[in-house]
Amino acid sequence: MSQHFPVLIVLLPLSAALLSPFFSFMYRQAGKWIAVAALAGSFLCSVGLLLQVTAGGGQAIHYYMGNWVPPLGIEFVVDPINAVIVAMITFLAMCTAIYSTPFLKKSNWLYMGGYYTLMALLCVGLSGMTLTGDVFNLYVYLEIASLSGYGLIALGGNKGTLAAFRYLLIGTIGASLYLLAIGFMYSMTGSLNMADLSVLLQDKMDYPLMIMVIGLLIAAFGIKAALFPFHGWQPDSYTYSHPGAAPLISGAMSKVPAYAMLRFFFYLFGAQHLFVQHGLTVIGILGALGIILGSVMAIAQDDFRRMLAYSSVAQIGYIAVGLAIGSMYGLIGAILHIINHAFMKGSLFMAIGGVQYRFGEFRISQLGQLNKKMPFTVFTICVAALGMIGIPPAGGFFSKIYIMQGAMETGQYIYIAVLVISSLLNAVYFFRVMENIFVNPDAGLKEINPTAGKLELPLQMLIPIVLFGIIILALGFCNASVVDCIIKLGLPEVFLG
Amino acid sequence: MSDASTMDVINNFLATKGIYSLVLILLFLGLYGMIVSNNYMKKMMAMNVMQVAVIFFYLCFAQKDGGMIPILNGITTDPNAYINPLPHALMLTAIVVSLGTTGVALALLMRIKEAYGSAEEDEVLRRADK
């Protein structure tokens, strides 16, 4: 049983996704239960996998699909880093699936079943992208994640449909460029398996064709991860997506391509090659520009969700800068920030979704005295904001400090300046939110979904919100053990020396 | 004399790389169409052209002189006698994916047309901002 964990992580939500509409048709609630149960099972499997792989001292676990031995067959490769990222994705998906139930209270069976199908498929796509050891398989999972993502964004209403269509056009360019890049690699080596490619490509890394491959990969994953010049689709998509699904979309969907980029550059190609270093420099410059531009644009927004979307552009910039530094601390910072940011952005979207559910309001200027009405939600907003700015007990501080330490070590001081400036800008826009909440007079919001009893929100929404706030703090307190026990085990050997 | 050698160079180029240039032109035609056309339907069709260009690229590098179709015929099991079927199999998947993408795009486009009464980008954006 336990040797099948890698495939169960993907298989459980996939079967739930296909069954969900039929069960919803028979009994409206059943489709929801089966999806939540499958995502919970998938989360338990990924935790089991994480324990297995760390107990083995970081030795990668290989799972051969249908027992076809690679390089001919497809394999899943689990190292400590992607095990922790897949645990994060499945946990986020499970919490989001529970969290979104009150939004679907009045919907019919088709909407209900379809929504949970898309949600489970998104989880399949994202965890498959993280686990797979085959470059073409990654393309298929990328498209599964993208297509279900378009669906979830389009469920957010008319503006959501428009945002989804425009994202679809741009996202398809990204996927086609990725397909072109692996086509070049395949024509050079005749292999699609990542471990096999990493051996076969080593003496071909100075071919001019590799410039094409690296450029195409930067563009493809840049589009999917909303790296600075490719971020045009992202603010609209995050803003108008279905409020129940927004935490998963904003938390995980743009982090996984960033992780895939890390895997290609550091595990497949190896950062010691000249072209890869140039590629990383390009990523770093784009990331640094994105950090500044995203933060400045976030200050200008009044819509809370739009502000968060622009801040995501900046946060992807941090991950890109961490990659560009290319030292041990830079990579640790980037990976830690992938995890931290998924929880911070997820919890902020959950909190504003809760406000939207109860009051139908998402403008920052209308949040006056919200702490009186929704104390727990405001607690999470504050904790996540502290994390975003980078104030110690919250997790965001530690990933930033690792990135800065990496920049210090390699003498790339410009990145430190960018990080400090952006922390100040983050402080500007998050303190503006807090000022509006705590200082401004009551905006007199009308309740559109009055809650019975003393709770500020239905329990299914409140528990994930508070849980995420606690996790952000826990990630801060336990950052040393996360780094030492998990992330360091999975880094490429060259960095550990 | 020099004319003949120029012709040789051109012939040689067309014979070895000509098909890739055509594929590249097709790819950029698709990208160009997606950027300049104002109609969402046309943008989507240009997107399909771009996807087809990538599929052609795979089929081109799978081509081999004198190779036969990869079916075991009892005469030879030498892999050099067959063409590589894997790129074709991969592109079968890519075609299915592009079909799915087109389907989702059309469904979204129908919704956009219903909601905004138009599929022209500037018109839709103007109505969406109201």
Contacts between the chains, C-beta under 8 A, distances in Angstrom:
chain1	res1	chain2	res2	distance
A	136	B	90	5.7
A	136	B	93	7.6
A	139	B	94	7.8
A	139	B	97	7.9
A	140	B	93	6.4
A	140	B	97	7.0
A	143	B	97	4.7
A	143	B	100	7.3
A	143	B	101	7.3
A	147	B	100	5.9
A	147	B	101	6.7
A	147	B	104	5.7
A	150	B	104	5.6
A	150	B	108	7.1
A	151	B	104	7.0
A	154	B	108	5.7
A	154	B	111	7.1
A	158	B	111	7.5
A	158	B	112	7.9
A	158	B	115	4.1
A	158	B	116	7.3
A	158	B	128	7.6
A	159	B	128	6.0
A	161	B	108	5.5
A	161	B	111	4.6
A	161	B	112	5.7
A	161	B	115	6.6
A	162	B	112	5.8
A	162	B	115	7.9
A	162	B	116	7.6
A	162	B	124	6.6
A	162	B	128	5.7
A	164	B	108	5.6
A	165	B	40	6.7
A	165	B	105	6.7
A	165	B	108	4.3
A	165	B	109	6.4
A	165	B	112	6.0
A	168	B	101	6.9
A	168	B	104	6.5
A	168	B	105	5.4
A	168	B	108	6.7
A	169	B	34	6.2
A	169	B	43	5.8
A	169	B	44	7.2
A	169	B	47	5.9
A	169	B	105	7.7
A	172	B	47	5.4
A	172	B	50	7.7
A	172	B	51	7.0
A	172	B	101	5.6
A	173	B	31	7.1
A	173	B	34	7.2
A	173	B	47	7.6
A	173	B	50	7.0
A	175	B	97	7.7
A	176	B	50	5.7
A	176	B	51	5.7
A	176	B	54	5.0
A	179	B	54	5.1
A	179	B	94	6.3
A	180	B	27	7.8
A	180	B	54	5.5
A	180	B	57	6.6
A	183	B	54	7.2
A	183	B	57	5.7
A	183	B	58	5.5
A	183	B	61	7.2
A	186	B	87	7.4
A	187	B	61	4.6
A	190	B	84	7.9
